[in-house]
Amino acid sequence: MAGPMWLLVPALFALGLAAQLDLDCAKPESARALIDYAQLSEIEQVEDIHRDELDKALARCPTGPGRERCQAERRRDAEVDWNRKVAEIKIRYQRIKEEFEERCRASLALGPAAAGSPR
């Protein structure tokens, strides 16, 4: 079920994420909420693609006596694939949160010069 759309969505989302998310160390709660929202949004997008791929896979099952077995196998495969995709997304956003926290700690440690303030 790992079709081209599954590969494309995270790549585009990750590229857009860096440009779109305004993560402000002065407002860490807002930044974390924004990261959580972006994660949920990506999961929902991938879920739509996943559901469509599953429907297509189920439709390819032959009619007749083997149909139920085929559909059960496709559903099992889809469940494994779905769990893997969600885990990958969660890991990616956890990394984004950790990088944000690290950047904020570094800017605090370096003081105003790190934020671009004149001395």
Wavefront OBJ file of the C-alpha trace (Angstrom):
o trace
v 0.000 0.000 0.000
v 2.997 2.289 0.073
v 2.038 4.160 -3.068
v 3.609 7.311 -4.421
v 1.169 9.561 -2.544
v 2.330 8.159 0.807
v 5.902 9.076 -0.094
v 4.993 12.500 -1.426
v 2.777 13.813 1.380
v 5.327 13.620 4.227
v 8.081 15.076 2.050
v 5.975 18.046 1.018
v 4.622 18.473 4.512
v 8.111 18.457 6.033
v 9.321 21.048 3.526
v 6.328 23.267 4.198
v 6.576 22.722 7.922
v 9.878 24.502 8.250
v 8.584 27.465 6.289
v 5.111 27.646 7.827
v 5.542 26.966 11.528
v 6.502 30.047 13.477
v 8.004 28.447 16.560
v 8.701 31.185 19.088
v 10.862 30.372 22.100
v 9.122 33.186 23.975
v 5.831 31.284 23.625
v 6.749 27.621 24.103
v 3.202 26.451 24.867
v 1.915 27.977 21.627
v 4.800 26.469 19.688
v 4.160 22.998 21.113
v 0.446 23.316 20.338
v 1.294 24.312 16.772
v 3.558 21.291 16.386
v 0.801 19.035 17.772
v -1.709 20.565 15.360
v 0.632 20.032 12.401
v 1.140 16.409 13.454
v -2.594 15.784 13.681
v -3.121 17.437 10.317
v -0.527 15.218 8.664
v -1.994 12.092 10.263
v -5.429 13.040 8.945
v -4.072 13.635 5.433
v -2.255 10.313 5.425
v -5.360 8.611 6.820
v -7.393 9.821 3.843
v -4.783 8.499 1.409
v -4.516 5.246 3.363
v -8.280 4.733 3.344
v -8.399 5.292 -0.424
v -5.554 2.822 -0.972
v -7.332 0.232 1.185
v -10.570 0.655 -0.757
v -8.684 0.094 -4.007
v -6.886 -2.952 -2.598
v -10.165 -4.472 -1.399
v -11.733 -3.859 -4.803
v -8.916 -5.858 -6.431
v -9.846 -8.975 -4.456
v -11.380 -11.599 -6.719
v -15.060 -12.404 -6.517
v -15.972 -15.855 -5.367
v -14.934 -18.086 -2.503
v -11.531 -16.469 -1.839
v -12.841 -12.915 -1.602
v -13.333 -12.838 2.175
v -9.882 -14.294 2.817
v -8.311 -11.822 0.396
v -10.085 -8.881 2.017
v -9.094 -10.029 5.501
v -5.437 -10.255 4.391
v -5.571 -6.823 2.782
v -7.096 -5.347 5.939
v -4.384 -6.944 8.097
v -1.669 -5.624 5.778
v -3.307 -2.193 5.790
v -3.443 -2.161 9.601
v 0.278 -2.948 9.844
v 1.040 -0.291 7.224
v -1.154 2.273 8.988
v 0.479 1.670 12.367
v 3.921 2.062 10.778
v 2.942 5.324 9.077
v 1.501 6.827 12.259
v 4.583 5.786 14.238
v 6.848 7.448 11.651
v 4.834 10.662 11.800
v 4.887 10.708 15.607
v 8.653 10.140 15.644
v 9.192 12.978 13.162
v 7.135 15.433 15.208
v 8.775 14.347 18.444
v 12.084 15.175 16.778
v 10.727 18.595 15.759
v 9.689 19.247 19.368
v 13.092 18.169 20.663
v 14.897 20.376 18.132
v 12.678 23.297 19.112
v 13.424 22.751 22.814
v 17.139 22.462 22.097
v 17.137 25.642 19.990
v 15.346 27.520 22.759
v 17.751 26.246 25.429
v 20.687 27.291 23.232
v 19.276 30.769 22.671
v 18.779 31.196 26.423
v 22.313 30.010 27.126
v 23.813 32.364 24.544
v 21.735 35.313 25.677
v 20.503 38.295 23.640
v 23.275 37.976 21.027
v 21.781 34.656 19.911
v 18.449 36.297 19.276
v 20.057 38.948 17.106
v 19.828 41.786 19.633
v 22.504 44.487 19.535
v 25.066 44.438 22.324
l 1 2 3 4 5 6 7 8 9 10 11 12 13 14 15 16 17 18 19 20 21 22 23 24 25 26 27 28 29 30 31 32 33 34 35 36 37 38 39 40 41 42 43 44 45 46 47 48 49 50 51 52 53 54 55 56 57 58 59 60 61 62 63 64 65 66 67 68 69 70 71 72 73 74 75 76 77 78 79 80 81 82 83 84 85 86 87 88 89 90 91 92 93 94 95 96 97 98 99 100 101 102 103 104 105 106 107 108 109 110 111 112 113 114 115 116 117 118 119
